Amino acid sequence: MKELIQQLLEQTVTALKQQQVLPEGFEPRIQVDRTKDKAHGDLATNLALMAAKPAGKNPRELAQLIVDNLPESTLVEKTAIAGPGFINFYLNNDWLASQVEAMASSATANVKKVEKAQTIVVDYSAPNVAKEMHVGHLRSTIIGDAVVRTLEFLGHKVVRANHIGDWGTQFGMLIANLEEVEARGTDAGDIELADLEVFYRESKARYDSDEVFAERARNYVVKLQSGDEYCNTMWRKLVDITLSHNQAVYDRLNVSLTKNDVMGESMYNPMLNEVVADLKQQGLAVEDNGATVVFLDEYKNKDGDPMGVIIQKKDGGFLYTTTDIACAKYRYQNLNADRVLYFIDSRQHQHLMQAWNIVRKAGYVPEEVPLEHHAFGMMLGKDGRPFKTRSGGTVKLVDLLEEAEQRAQTIVAEKSRDLDAEQQVVAAKAIAMGAVKYADLSKNRTTDYIFDWENMLAFNGNTAPYLQYAYTRIQSIIRRSEIDVANLQQAINLEQDAEIALAQKLIQFSDAVHNVANKGMPHMMCNYLYELAGAFMTFYEACPILKDEVAADTKSSRLRLASLTAKVLDQGLSLLGIETLERM
Ligand code: ARG
């Protein structure tokens, strides 16, 4: 809505520049806001006030010129100039109603698909092998998955890339230890990942204290890297145990990743020699004290000299950066990416910038293909410090999800007494996972966020339970009406202010979806759904639906609005990977 008026005003600014009313370089940030009171129309802009000075005109005079040059549009019923030079827009309710009708009769709530589908690679989740997934991976997983769903919904071809940490020198000690564990009679398949964490620490301790073990481990690293079959089998076992465990977490969280989406660091290993050779050949990389280094003028070390990024160590080993260089190259050259999104915490920003700086200079990915780091901050505890267990350890994801379900069960047992035991379990699960995900998704991801059980599970405020409840409530109204709302033919009439406000919110859904896709910021969808639910609550208070005195066609129209609201809530939440419930 606002956006549509904004577009009209942008066209007007262009026209006024051509007429030399406005200076050529003038690029105003056009503000369109909802008016406080209906007497002044629906929307208003202060454009004339902002542009008066550059135009050398008084604001009311300029406002008139803007109004005169506004393109014809069916959505504006009339305009008026108010006060010092505000322009008020009165929207055409027939136009609004026709938009709402179109949404109601479309399976996808009339969201415009993209005209040109792109191949978009999305790097997210990316936990490490032989390590329990922890809360640090939770944000990447949840935010990335919401964006992936949104991009796919708009018609893009999405490649999910789970860049797991499955390569490196640590596998020498892990293989050496696995061998000993197996020799004692424990089959690798019986090792749970929780044990694997212990296993990891145990391997490290053995490596640090036992020289014979360490020697064997180093030998295994060399063998693994040269493709030795035995080492490869052992490595595979470790990867597989980790993947099964992670998959259980994804399934429980309703995250759309599968084992087929794994493109771990090991995948790029065979490409690294060639990349390093090519970077040397291009004169970008040089030998420095036996290592191979790329010096970047854009980054200075503390002496003010260009910063050296090592891409191959003295001993021949490659680095995390080398892998990310090859990885970006592969995504463009082999996966044909038009755009690549990385959901990785902000601490890795410099790492990515350096890797991509080299990628661009080497010509591996052309400038027109964006490589985007969608960074996010840390998850903090209520005390504002990094989220830890009471004893100070990292919180395991499984424990966190378990606690969420338990807390939700208590709430459901209290609030949803009509549900039988089985339904309560289902509801608690959906509420718990929704709450955890939404708490993360609803914050602007660039900042740290405070993880707070009470807030995220509250039934009021900007939370998943609030939205899930709004959906359920509408479904219950529809059930109680005993009308087949999907097949109602009567037109939607927008008369009351609250009906109009709800309709105006409804038609912004498409913009919300596109914003998430373009900016990679799911909180924009959360804010939209929260406002939509709020508009519905206001509507429902002001505009009775089921009361006896409501005329039949008004009832139909309002039921259709309610039903469309439910559809949009459901669709929006599903793009966030959150389930709705018919009863709760
Ligand atoms: N496994 C890494 C970690 O846990 C994250 C990988 C992110 N993706 C990438 N292309 N570097 O820190």
Residues whose N, C-alpha, C, O or C-beta is under 5 A from the ligand:
A	BS01	LIG	D123 A126 P127 H163 I164 G165 I344
